[in-house]
Amino acid sequence: MKMYVAQNQVAFDVGTTRLVSKLVEGNYPNYRQVIPNEVRERVTLERELFQAAVHRVSLLASEKSNSVKLMFTKNNLEIAANTPDIGEARESIPVIYKGNDLTIAFNPEYLMAPLRALPTDEVFLDLIDEMSPGVIKIQSPFLYVIMPMRVS
């Protein structure tokens, strides 16, 4: 691979393919502002079980909202989605959760994306409340911030 850098462009040559990109001017946004500083609730989830349940339930998520609701109660998570014309899907899975009842909604694709790639069996979902970002973590250095969706 060959790389060329100009004042406002960068180019990469790989074999017969050339990729040219414009360099962005300005400062990179402070991404640390989006990462929550506090954690009120930590949920311990079995990664594959959680991913499979979200996937199944998301099949009935409406195109309009494209969200799944996560309803946490003591050591239980109920995942739900519905499309008024088609029906509703609900699934419960055991989790380690000791906090107050909490309902939060996420885009299912964004929720499943890190779960597909992580190598561990156990993941943690750190939450503050229904309107604050959630953070998916594992024991090793990894952090994935996911924004909640407003649903009625």
Phi and psi in radians as a Rosetta constraint file:
Dihedral C 1 N 2 CA 2 C 2 CIRCULARHARMONIC -2.039 0.35
Dihedral N 2 CA 2 C 2 N 3 CIRCULARHARMONIC 2.478 0.35
Dihedral C 2 N 3 CA 3 C 3 CIRCULARHARMONIC -2.188 0.35
Dihedral N 3 CA 3 C 3 N 4 CIRCULARHARMONIC 2.363 0.35
Dihedral C 3 N 4 CA 4 C 4 CIRCULARHARMONIC -2.153 0.35
Dihedral N 4 CA 4 C 4 N 5 CIRCULARHARMONIC 2.350 0.35
Dihedral C 4 N 5 CA 5 C 5 CIRCULARHARMONIC -2.128 0.35
Dihedral N 5 CA 5 C 5 N 6 CIRCULARHARMONIC 2.198 0.35
Dihedral C 5 N 6 CA 6 C 6 CIRCULARHARMONIC -1.966 0.35
Dihedral N 6 CA 6 C 6 N 7 CIRCULARHARMONIC -3.022 0.35
Dihedral C 6 N 7 CA 7 C 7 CIRCULARHARMONIC -1.062 0.35
Dihedral N 7 CA 7 C 7 N 8 CIRCULARHARMONIC -0.755 0.35
Dihedral C 7 N 8 CA 8 C 8 CIRCULARHARMONIC -2.283 0.35
Dihedral N 8 CA 8 C 8 N 9 CIRCULARHARMONIC 0.303 0.35
Dihedral C 8 N 9 CA 9 C 9 CIRCULARHARMONIC -2.454 0.35
Dihedral N 9 CA 9 C 9 N 10 CIRCULARHARMONIC 2.760 0.35
Dihedral C 9 N 10 CA 10 C 10 CIRCULARHARMONIC -2.364 0.35
Dihedral N 10 CA 10 C 10 N 11 CIRCULARHARMONIC 2.500 0.35
Dihedral C 10 N 11 CA 11 C 11 CIRCULARHARMONIC -2.319 0.35
Dihedral N 11 CA 11 C 11 N 12 CIRCULARHARMONIC 2.531 0.35
Dihedral C 11 N 12 CA 12 C 12 CIRCULARHARMONIC -2.193 0.35
Dihedral N 12 CA 12 C 12 N 13 CIRCULARHARMONIC 2.251 0.35
Dihedral C 12 N 13 CA 13 C 13 CIRCULARHARMONIC -1.922 0.35
Dihedral N 13 CA 13 C 13 N 14 CIRCULARHARMONIC 2.143 0.35
Dihedral C 13 N 14 CA 14 C 14 CIRCULARHARMONIC -2.242 0.35
Dihedral N 14 CA 14 C 14 N 15 CIRCULARHARMONIC 1.874 0.35
Dihedral C 14 N 15 CA 15 C 15 CIRCULARHARMONIC 1.089 0.35
Dihedral N 15 CA 15 C 15 N 16 CIRCULARHARMONIC -2.152 0.35
Dihedral C 15 N 16 CA 16 C 16 CIRCULARHARMONIC -1.696 0.35
Dihedral N 16 CA 16 C 16 N 17 CIRCULARHARMONIC 0.130 0.35
Dihedral C 16 N 17 CA 17 C 17 CIRCULARHARMONIC -1.809 0.35
Dihedral N 17 CA 17 C 17 N 18 CIRCULARHARMONIC 2.344 0.35
Dihedral C 17 N 18 CA 18 C 18 CIRCULARHARMONIC -2.134 0.35
Dihedral N 18 CA 18 C 18 N 19 CIRCULARHARMONIC 2.281 0.35
Dihedral C 18 N 19 CA 19 C 19 CIRCULARHARMONIC -2.016 0.35
Dihedral N 19 CA 19 C 19 N 20 CIRCULARHARMONIC 2.165 0.35
Dihedral C 19 N 20 CA 20 C 20 CIRCULARHARMONIC -2.062 0.35
Dihedral N 20 CA 20 C 20 N 21 CIRCULARHARMONIC 2.378 0.35
Dihedral C 20 N 21 CA 21 C 21 CIRCULARHARMONIC -2.385 0.35
Dihedral N 21 CA 21 C 21 N 22 CIRCULARHARMONIC 2.536 0.35
Dihedral C 21 N 22 CA 22 C 22 CIRCULARHARMONIC -1.463 0.35
Dihedral N 22 CA 22 C 22 N 23 CIRCULARHARMONIC 2.347 0.35
Dihedral C 22 N 23 CA 23 C 23 CIRCULARHARMONIC -1.370 0.35
Dihedral N 23 CA 23 C 23 N 24 CIRCULARHARMONIC 2.347 0.35
Dihedral C 23 N 24 CA 24 C 24 CIRCULARHARMONIC -1.401 0.35
Dihedral N 24 CA 24 C 24 N 25 CIRCULARHARMONIC 2.344 0.35
Dihedral C 24 N 25 CA 25 C 25 CIRCULARHARMONIC -1.601 0.35
Dihedral N 25 CA 25 C 25 N 26 CIRCULARHARMONIC 2.642 0.35
Dihedral C 25 N 26 CA 26 C 26 CIRCULARHARMONIC 1.839 0.35
Dihedral N 26 CA 26 C 26 N 27 CIRCULARHARMONIC -3.079 0.35
Dihedral C 26 N 27 CA 27 C 27 CIRCULARHARMONIC -1.586 0.35
Dihedral N 27 CA 27 C 27 N 28 CIRCULARHARMONIC 2.550 0.35
Dihedral C 27 N 28 CA 28 C 28 CIRCULARHARMONIC -1.230 0.35
Dihedral N 28 CA 28 C 28 N 29 CIRCULARHARMONIC 2.395 0.35
Dihedral C 28 N 29 CA 29 C 29 CIRCULARHARMONIC -1.049 0.35
Dihedral N 29 CA 29 C 29 N 30 CIRCULARHARMONIC 2.633 0.35
Dihedral C 29 N 30 CA 30 C 30 CIRCULARHARMONIC -1.366 0.35
Dihedral N 30 CA 30 C 30 N 31 CIRCULARHARMONIC 1.606 0.35
Dihedral C 30 N 31 CA 31 C 31 CIRCULARHARMONIC -1.178 0.35
Dihedral N 31 CA 31 C 31 N 32 CIRCULARHARMONIC -0.372 0.35
Dihedral C 31 N 32 CA 32 C 32 CIRCULARHARMONIC -1.126 0.35
Dihedral N 32 CA 32 C 32 N 33 CIRCULARHARMONIC -0.391 0.35
Dihedral C 32 N 33 CA 33 C 33 CIRCULARHARMONIC -1.164 0.35
Dihedral N 33 CA 33 C 33 N 34 CIRCULARHARMONIC -0.431 0.35
Dihedral C 33 N 34 CA 34 C 34 CIRCULARHARMONIC -1.467 0.35
Dihedral N 34 CA 34 C 34 N 35 CIRCULARHARMONIC -0.453 0.35
Dihedral C 34 N 35 CA 35 C 35 CIRCULARHARMONIC -1.346 0.35
Dihedral N 35 CA 35 C 35 N 36 CIRCULARHARMONIC 2.106 0.35
Dihedral C 35 N 36 CA 36 C 36 CIRCULARHARMONIC -1.064 0.35
Dihedral N 36 CA 36 C 36 N 37 CIRCULARHARMONIC 2.447 0.35
Dihedral C 36 N 37 CA 37 C 37 CIRCULARHARMONIC -1.489 0.35
Dihedral N 37 CA 37 C 37 N 38 CIRCULARHARMONIC -0.398 0.35
Dihedral C 37 N 38 CA 38 C 38 CIRCULARHARMONIC -2.070 0.35
Dihedral N 38 CA 38 C 38 N 39 CIRCULARHARMONIC 2.790 0.35
Dihedral C 38 N 39 CA 39 C 39 CIRCULARHARMONIC -2.327 0.35
Dihedral N 39 CA 39 C 39 N 40 CIRCULARHARMONIC 2.140 0.35
Dihedral C 39 N 40 CA 40 C 40 CIRCULARHARMONIC -1.671 0.35
Dihedral N 40 CA 40 C 40 N 41 CIRCULARHARMONIC -0.631 0.35
Dihedral C 40 N 41 CA 41 C 41 CIRCULARHARMONIC -2.324 0.35
Dihedral N 41 CA 41 C 41 N 42 CIRCULARHARMONIC 2.344 0.35
Dihedral C 41 N 42 CA 42 C 42 CIRCULARHARMONIC -2.058 0.35
Dihedral N 42 CA 42 C 42 N 43 CIRCULARHARMONIC 2.198 0.35
Dihedral C 42 N 43 CA 43 C 43 CIRCULARHARMONIC -1.918 0.35
Dihedral N 43 CA 43 C 43 N 44 CIRCULARHARMONIC 2.259 0.35
Dihedral C 43 N 44 CA 44 C 44 CIRCULARHARMONIC -1.740 0.35
Dihedral N 44 CA 44 C 44 N 45 CIRCULARHARMONIC 2.158 0.35
Dihedral C 44 N 45 CA 45 C 45 CIRCULARHARMONIC -2.156 0.35
Dihedral N 45 CA 45 C 45 N 46 CIRCULARHARMONIC 2.563 0.35
Dihedral C 45 N 46 CA 46 C 46 CIRCULARHARMONIC -1.462 0.35
Dihedral N 46 CA 46 C 46 N 47 CIRCULARHARMONIC 1.996 0.35
Dihedral C 46 N 47 CA 47 C 47 CIRCULARHARMONIC -0.926 0.35
Dihedral N 47 CA 47 C 47 N 48 CIRCULARHARMONIC -0.961 0.35
Dihedral C 47 N 48 CA 48 C 48 CIRCULARHARMONIC -1.147 0.35
Dihedral N 48 CA 48 C 48 N 49 CIRCULARHARMONIC -0.709 0.35
Dihedral C 48 N 49 CA 49 C 49 CIRCULARHARMONIC -1.095 0.35
Dihedral N 49 CA 49 C 49 N 50 CIRCULARHARMONIC -0.778 0.35
Dihedral C 49 N 50 CA 50 C 50 CIRCULARHARMONIC -1.122 0.35
Dihedral N 50 CA 50 C 50 N 51 CIRCULARHARMONIC -0.826 0.35
Dihedral C 50 N 51 CA 51 C 51 CIRCULARHARMONIC -1.054 0.35
Dihedral N 51 CA 51 C 51 N 52 CIRCULARHARMONIC -0.795 0.35
Dihedral C 51 N 52 CA 52 C 52 CIRCULARHARMONIC -1.112 0.35
Dihedral N 52 CA 52 C 52 N 53 CIRCULARHARMONIC -0.714 0.35
Dihedral C 52 N 53 CA 53 C 53 CIRCULARHARMONIC -1.163 0.35
Dihedral N 53 CA 53 C 53 N 54 CIRCULARHARMONIC -0.768 0.35
Dihedral C 53 N 54 CA 54 C 54 CIRCULARHARMONIC -1.077 0.35
Dihedral N 54 CA 54 C 54 N 55 CIRCULARHARMONIC -0.729 0.35
Dihedral C 54 N 55 CA 55 C 55 CIRCULARHARMONIC -1.061 0.35
Dihedral N 55 CA 55 C 55 N 56 CIRCULARHARMONIC -0.848 0.35
Dihedral C 55 N 56 CA 56 C 56 CIRCULARHARMONIC -1.083 0.35
Dihedral N 56 CA 56 C 56 N 57 CIRCULARHARMONIC -0.804 0.35
Dihedral C 56 N 57 CA 57 C 57 CIRCULARHARMONIC -1.175 0.35
Dihedral N 57 CA 57 C 57 N 58 CIRCULARHARMONIC -0.630 0.35
Dihedral C 57 N 58 CA 58 C 58 CIRCULARHARMONIC -1.124 0.35
Dihedral N 58 CA 58 C 58 N 59 CIRCULARHARMONIC -0.310 0.35
Dihedral C 58 N 59 CA 59 C 59 CIRCULARHARMONIC -1.087 0.35
Dihedral N 59 CA 59 C 59 N 60 CIRCULARHARMONIC -0.404 0.35
Dihedral C 59 N 60 CA 60 C 60 CIRCULARHARMONIC -1.881 0.35
Dihedral N 60 CA 60 C 60 N 61 CIRCULARHARMONIC 0.270 0.35
Dihedral C 60 N 61 CA 61 C 61 CIRCULARHARMONIC -1.295 0.35
Dihedral N 61 CA 61 C 61 N 62 CIRCULARHARMONIC 2.355 0.35
Dihedral C 61 N 62 CA 62 C 62 CIRCULARHARMONIC -1.208 0.35
Dihedral N 62 CA 62 C 62 N 63 CIRCULARHARMONIC 2.613 0.35
Dihedral C 62 N 63 CA 63 C 63 CIRCULARHARMONIC -1.121 0.35
Dihedral N 63 CA 63 C 63 N 64 CIRCULARHARMONIC -0.527 0.35
Dihedral C 63 N 64 CA 64 C 64 CIRCULARHARMONIC -1.179 0.35
Dihedral N 64 CA 64 C 64 N 65 CIRCULARHARMONIC -0.897 0.35
Dihedral C 64 N 65 CA 65 C 65 CIRCULARHARMONIC -1.586 0.35
Dihedral N 65 CA 65 C 65 N 66 CIRCULARHARMONIC -0.563 0.35
Dihedral C 65 N 66 CA 66 C 66 CIRCULARHARMONIC 0.722 0.35
Dihedral N 66 CA 66 C 66 N 67 CIRCULARHARMONIC 0.979 0.35
Dihedral C 66 N 67 CA 67 C 67 CIRCULARHARMONIC -2.452 0.35
Dihedral N 67 CA 67 C 67 N 68 CIRCULARHARMONIC 2.738 0.35
Dihedral C 67 N 68 CA 68 C 68 CIRCULARHARMONIC -2.107 0.35
Dihedral N 68 CA 68 C 68 N 69 CIRCULARHARMONIC 2.465 0.35
Dihedral C 68 N 69 CA 69 C 69 CIRCULARHARMONIC -1.643 0.35
Dihedral N 69 CA 69 C 69 N 70 CIRCULARHARMONIC 2.351 0.35
Dihedral C 69 N 70 CA 70 C 70 CIRCULARHARMONIC -1.917 0.35
Dihedral N 70 CA 70 C 70 N 71 CIRCULARHARMONIC 2.055 0.35
Dihedral C 70 N 71 CA 71 C 71 CIRCULARHARMONIC -1.983 0.35
Dihedral N 71 CA 71 C 71 N 72 CIRCULARHARMONIC 1.900 0.35
Dihedral C 71 N 72 CA 72 C 72 CIRCULARHARMONIC -1.667 0.35
Dihedral N 72 CA 72 C 72 N 73 CIRCULARHARMONIC 2.276 0.35
Dihedral C 72 N 73 CA 73 C 73 CIRCULARHARMONIC -2.274 0.35
Dihedral N 73 CA 73 C 73 N 74 CIRCULARHARMONIC 3.108 0.35
Dihedral C 73 N 74 CA 74 C 74 CIRCULARHARMONIC -0.915 0.35
Dihedral N 74 CA 74 C 74 N 75 CIRCULARHARMONIC 2.015 0.35
Dihedral C 74 N 75 CA 75 C 75 CIRCULARHARMONIC 0.939 0.35
Dihedral N 75 CA 75 C 75 N 76 CIRCULARHARMONIC 0.485 0.35
Dihedral C 75 N 76 CA 76 C 76 CIRCULARHARMONIC -2.549 0.35
Dihedral N 76 CA 76 C 76 N 77 CIRCULARHARMONIC 2.508 0.35
Dihedral C 76 N 77 CA 77 C 77 CIRCULARHARMONIC -2.230 0.35
Dihedral N 77 CA 77 C 77 N 78 CIRCULARHARMONIC 2.163 0.35
Dihedral C 77 N 78 CA 78 C 78 CIRCULARHARMONIC -1.876 0.35
Dihedral N 78 CA 78 C 78 N 79 CIRCULARHARMONIC 2.213 0.35
Dihedral C 78 N 79 CA 79 C 79 CIRCULARHARMONIC -1.887 0.35
Dihedral N 79 CA 79 C 79 N 80 CIRCULARHARMONIC 2.288 0.35
Dihedral C 79 N 80 CA 80 C 80 CIRCULARHARMONIC -2.454 0.35
Dihedral N 80 CA 80 C 80 N 81 CIRCULARHARMONIC 2.605 0.35
Dihedral C 80 N 81 CA 81 C 81 CIRCULARHARMONIC -2.667 0.35
Dihedral N 81 CA 81 C 81 N 82 CIRCULARHARMONIC 2.696 0.35
Dihedral C 81 N 82 CA 82 C 82 CIRCULARHARMONIC -2.657 0.35
Dihedral N 82 CA 82 C 82 N 83 CIRCULARHARMONIC 2.691 0.35
Dihedral C 82 N 83 CA 83 C 83 CIRCULARHARMONIC -2.230 0.35
Dihedral N 83 CA 83 C 83 N 84 CIRCULARHARMONIC 2.068 0.35
Dihedral C 83 N 84 CA 84 C 84 CIRCULARHARMONIC -0.895 0.35
Dihedral N 84 CA 84 C 84 N 85 CIRCULARHARMONIC -0.697 0.35
Dihedral C 84 N 85 CA 85 C 85 CIRCULARHARMONIC -1.391 0.35
Dihedral N 85 CA 85 C 85 N 86 CIRCULARHARMONIC -0.337 0.35
Dihedral C 85 N 86 CA 86 C 86 CIRCULARHARMONIC -1.893 0.35
Dihedral N 86 CA 86 C 86 N 87 CIRCULARHARMONIC -0.890 0.35
Dihedral C 86 N 87 CA 87 C 87 CIRCULARHARMONIC 2.662 0.35
Dihedral N 87 CA 87 C 87 N 88 CIRCULARHARMONIC -2.885 0.35
Dihedral C 87 N 88 CA 88 C 88 CIRCULARHARMONIC -2.294 0.35
Dihedral N 88 CA 88 C 88 N 89 CIRCULARHARMONIC 2.551 0.35
Dihedral C 88 N 89 CA 89 C 89 CIRCULARHARMONIC -2.140 0.35
Dihedral N 89 CA 89 C 89 N 90 CIRCULARHARMONIC 2.393 0.35
Dihedral C 89 N 90 CA 90 C 90 CIRCULARHARMONIC -2.428 0.35
Dihedral N 90 CA 90 C 90 N 91 CIRCULARHARMONIC 2.453 0.35
Dihedral C 90 N 91 CA 91 C 91 CIRCULARHARMONIC -2.579 0.35
Dihedral N 91 CA 91 C 91 N 92 CIRCULARHARMONIC 2.426 0.35
Dihedral C 91 N 92 CA 92 C 92 CIRCULARHARMONIC -1.972 0.35
Dihedral N 92 CA 92 C 92 N 93 CIRCULARHARMONIC 2.445 0.35
Dihedral C 92 N 93 CA 93 C 93 CIRCULARHARMONIC -2.367 0.35
Dihedral N 93 CA 93 C 93 N 94 CIRCULARHARMONIC 2.613 0.35
Dihedral C 93 N 94 CA 94 C 94 CIRCULARHARMONIC -1.323 0.35
Dihedral N 94 CA 94 C 94 N 95 CIRCULARHARMONIC 2.448 0.35
Dihedral C 94 N 95 CA 95 C 95 CIRCULARHARMONIC -2.458 0.35
Dihedral N 95 CA 95 C 95 N 96 CIRCULARHARMONIC 2.946 0.35
Dihedral C 95 N 96 CA 96 C 96 CIRCULARHARMONIC -1.734 0.35
Dihedral N 96 CA 96 C 96 N 97 CIRCULARHARMONIC 1.856 0.35
Dihedral C 96 N 97 CA 97 C 97 CIRCULARHARMONIC -2.605 0.35
Dihedral N 97 CA 97 C 97 N 98 CIRCULARHARMONIC 2.186 0.35
Dihedral C 97 N 98 CA 98 C 98 CIRCULARHARMONIC -2.081 0.35
Dihedral N 98 CA 98 C 98 N 99 CIRCULARHARMONIC 0.042 0.35
Dihedral C 98 N 99 CA 99 C 99 CIRCULARHARMONIC -1.447 0.35
Dihedral N 99 CA 99 C 99 N 100 CIRCULARHARMONIC -2.984 0.35
Dihedral C 99 N 100 CA 100 C 100 CIRCULARHARMONIC -1.243 0.35
Dihedral N 100 CA 100 C 100 N 101 CIRCULARHARMONIC 2.794 0.35
Dihedral C 100 N 101 CA 101 C 101 CIRCULARHARMONIC -1.009 0.35
Dihedral N 101 CA 101 C 101 N 102 CIRCULARHARMONIC 2.401 0.35
Dihedral C 101 N 102 CA 102 C 102 CIRCULARHARMONIC -2.545 0.35
Dihedral N 102 CA 102 C 102 N 103 CIRCULARHARMONIC 2.345 0.35
Dihedral C 102 N 103 CA 103 C 103 CIRCULARHARMONIC -2.158 0.35
Dihedral N 103 CA 103 C 103 N 104 CIRCULARHARMONIC 2.254 0.35
Dihedral C 103 N 104 CA 104 C 104 CIRCULARHARMONIC -2.504 0.35
Dihedral N 104 CA 104 C 104 N 105 CIRCULARHARMONIC 2.606 0.35
Dihedral C 104 N 105 CA 105 C 105 CIRCULARHARMONIC -2.085 0.35
Dihedral N 105 CA 105 C 105 N 106 CIRCULARHARMONIC 2.487 0.35
Dihedral C 105 N 106 CA 106 C 106 CIRCULARHARMONIC -2.376 0.35
Dihedral N 106 CA 106 C 106 N 107 CIRCULARHARMONIC 2.756 0.35
Dihedral C 106 N 107 CA 107 C 107 CIRCULARHARMONIC -1.198 0.35
Dihedral N 107 CA 107 C 107 N 108 CIRCULARHARMONIC 2.180 0.35
Dihedral C 107 N 108 CA 108 C 108 CIRCULARHARMONIC -1.121 0.35
Dihedral N 108 CA 108 C 108 N 109 CIRCULARHARMONIC -0.591 0.35
Dihedral C 108 N 109 CA 109 C 109 CIRCULARHARMONIC -1.143 0.35
Dihedral N 109 CA 109 C 109 N 110 CIRCULARHARMONIC -0.745 0.35
Dihedral C 109 N 110 CA 110 C 110 CIRCULARHARMONIC -1.179 0.35
Dihedral N 110 CA 110 C 110 N 111 CIRCULARHARMONIC -0.554 0.35
Dihedral C 110 N 111 CA 111 C 111 CIRCULARHARMONIC -1.253 0.35
Dihedral N 111 CA 111 C 111 N 112 CIRCULARHARMONIC -0.661 0.35
Dihedral C 111 N 112 CA 112 C 112 CIRCULARHARMONIC -1.447 0.35
Dihedral N 112 CA 112 C 112 N 113 CIRCULARHARMONIC -0.401 0.35
Dihedral C 112 N 113 CA 113 C 113 CIRCULARHARMONIC -0.913 0.35
Dihedral N 113 CA 113 C 113 N 114 CIRCULARHARMONIC -0.906 0.35
Dihedral C 113 N 114 CA 114 C 114 CIRCULARHARMONIC -1.246 0.35
Dihedral N 114 CA 114 C 114 N 115 CIRCULARHARMONIC -0.512 0.35
Dihedral C 114 N 115 CA 115 C 115 CIRCULARHARMONIC -1.133 0.35
Dihedral N 115 CA 115 C 115 N 116 CIRCULARHARMONIC -0.562 0.35
Dihedral C 115 N 116 CA 116 C 116 CIRCULARHARMONIC -1.166 0.35
Dihedral N 116 CA 116 C 116 N 117 CIRCULARHARMONIC -0.548 0.35
Dihedral C 116 N 117 CA 117 C 117 CIRCULARHARMONIC -1.693 0.35
Dihedral N 117 CA 117 C 117 N 118 CIRCULARHARMONIC -0.334 0.35
Dihedral C 117 N 118 CA 118 C 118 CIRCULARHARMONIC -1.287 0.35
Dihedral N 118 CA 118 C 118 N 119 CIRCULARHARMONIC 2.470 0.35
Dihedral C 118 N 119 CA 119 C 119 CIRCULARHARMONIC -1.550 0.35
Dihedral N 119 CA 119 C 119 N 120 CIRCULARHARMONIC -0.159 0.35
Dihedral C 119 N 120 CA 120 C 120 CIRCULARHARMONIC -1.604 0.35
Dihedral N 120 CA 120 C 120 N 121 CIRCULARHARMONIC 2.756 0.35
Dihedral C 120 N 121 CA 121 C 121 CIRCULARHARMONIC -1.457 0.35
Dihedral N 121 CA 121 C 121 N 122 CIRCULARHARMONIC -0.463 0.35
Dihedral C 121 N 122 CA 122 C 122 CIRCULARHARMONIC -2.001 0.35
Dihedral N 122 CA 122 C 122 N 123 CIRCULARHARMONIC 2.277 0.35
Dihedral C 122 N 123 CA 123 C 123 CIRCULARHARMONIC -2.215 0.35
Dihedral N 123 CA 123 C 123 N 124 CIRCULARHARMONIC 2.775 0.35
Dihedral C 123 N 124 CA 124 C 124 CIRCULARHARMONIC -2.062 0.35
Dihedral N 124 CA 124 C 124 N 125 CIRCULARHARMONIC 2.388 0.35
Dihedral C 124 N 125 CA 125 C 125 CIRCULARHARMONIC -1.997 0.35
Dihedral N 125 CA 125 C 125 N 126 CIRCULARHARMONIC 1.954 0.35
Dihedral C 125 N 126 CA 126 C 126 CIRCULARHARMONIC -1.653 0.35
Dihedral N 126 CA 126 C 126 N 127 CIRCULARHARMONIC 2.270 0.35
Dihedral C 126 N 127 CA 127 C 127 CIRCULARHARMONIC -2.287 0.35
Dihedral N 127 CA 127 C 127 N 128 CIRCULARHARMONIC 2.675 0.35
Dihedral C 127 N 128 CA 128 C 128 CIRCULARHARMONIC -1.908 0.35
Dihedral N 128 CA 128 C 128 N 129 CIRCULARHARMONIC -1.006 0.35
Dihedral C 128 N 129 CA 129 C 129 CIRCULARHARMONIC -2.773 0.35
Dihedral N 129 CA 129 C 129 N 130 CIRCULARHARMONIC -3.027 0.35
Dihedral C 129 N 130 CA 130 C 130 CIRCULARHARMONIC -1.171 0.35
Dihedral N 130 CA 130 C 130 N 131 CIRCULARHARMONIC -0.388 0.35
Dihedral C 130 N 131 CA 131 C 131 CIRCULARHARMONIC -1.898 0.35
Dihedral N 131 CA 131 C 131 N 132 CIRCULARHARMONIC -0.028 0.35
Dihedral C 131 N 132 CA 132 C 132 CIRCULARHARMONIC -1.736 0.35
Dihedral N 132 CA 132 C 132 N 133 CIRCULARHARMONIC 2.710 0.35
Dihedral C 132 N 133 CA 133 C 133 CIRCULARHARMONIC -1.042 0.35
Dihedral N 133 CA 133 C 133 N 134 CIRCULARHARMONIC 2.582 0.35
Dihedral C 133 N 134 CA 134 C 134 CIRCULARHARMONIC -1.703 0.35
Dihedral N 134 CA 134 C 134 N 135 CIRCULARHARMONIC 2.721 0.35
Dihedral C 134 N 135 CA 135 C 135 CIRCULARHARMONIC -2.256 0.35
Dihedral N 135 CA 135 C 135 N 136 CIRCULARHARMONIC 2.149 0.35
Dihedral C 135 N 136 CA 136 C 136 CIRCULARHARMONIC -1.662 0.35
Dihedral N 136 CA 136 C 136 N 137 CIRCULARHARMONIC 2.240 0.35
Dihedral C 136 N 137 CA 137 C 137 CIRCULARHARMONIC -2.337 0.35
Dihedral N 137 CA 137 C 137 N 138 CIRCULARHARMONIC 2.824 0.35
Dihedral C 137 N 138 CA 138 C 138 CIRCULARHARMONIC -2.289 0.35
Dihedral N 138 CA 138 C 138 N 139 CIRCULARHARMONIC -3.133 0.35
Dihedral C 138 N 139 CA 139 C 139 CIRCULARHARMONIC -1.151 0.35
Dihedral N 139 CA 139 C 139 N 140 CIRCULARHARMONIC -0.555 0.35
Dihedral C 139 N 140 CA 140 C 140 CIRCULARHARMONIC -1.601 0.35
Dihedral N 140 CA 140 C 140 N 141 CIRCULARHARMONIC 3.018 0.35
Dihedral C 140 N 141 CA 141 C 141 CIRCULARHARMONIC -1.090 0.35
Dihedral N 141 CA 141 C 141 N 142 CIRCULARHARMONIC 1.824 0.35
Dihedral C 141 N 142 CA 142 C 142 CIRCULARHARMONIC -2.833 0.35
Dihedral N 142 CA 142 C 142 N 143 CIRCULARHARMONIC 2.424 0.35
Dihedral C 142 N 143 CA 143 C 143 CIRCULARHARMONIC -2.618 0.35
Dihedral N 143 CA 143 C 143 N 144 CIRCULARHARMONIC 2.288 0.35
Dihedral C 143 N 144 CA 144 C 144 CIRCULARHARMONIC -2.345 0.35
Dihedral N 144 CA 144 C 144 N 145 CIRCULARHARMONIC 2.031 0.35
Dihedral C 144 N 145 CA 145 C 145 CIRCULARHARMONIC -1.670 0.35
Dihedral N 145 CA 145 C 145 N 146 CIRCULARHARMONIC 2.320 0.35
Dihedral C 145 N 146 CA 146 C 146 CIRCULARHARMONIC -2.268 0.35
Dihedral N 146 CA 146 C 146 N 147 CIRCULARHARMONIC 2.285 0.35
Dihedral C 146 N 147 CA 147 C 147 CIRCULARHARMONIC -1.531 0.35
Dihedral N 147 CA 147 C 147 N 148 CIRCULARHARMONIC 2.416 0.35
Dihedral C 147 N 148 CA 148 C 148 CIRCULARHARMONIC -1.334 0.35
Dihedral N 148 CA 148 C 148 N 149 CIRCULARHARMONIC 2.849 0.35
Dihedral C 148 N 149 CA 149 C 149 CIRCULARHARMONIC -1.947 0.35
Dihedral N 149 CA 149 C 149 N 150 CIRCULARHARMONIC 2.563 0.35
Dihedral C 149 N 150 CA 150 C 150 CIRCULARHARMONIC -1.452 0.35
Dihedral N 150 CA 150 C 150 N 151 CIRCULARHARMONIC 2.217 0.35
Dihedral C 150 N 151 CA 151 C 151 CIRCULARHARMONIC -2.373 0.35
Dihedral N 151 CA 151 C 151 N 152 CIRCULARHARMONIC 2.681 0.35
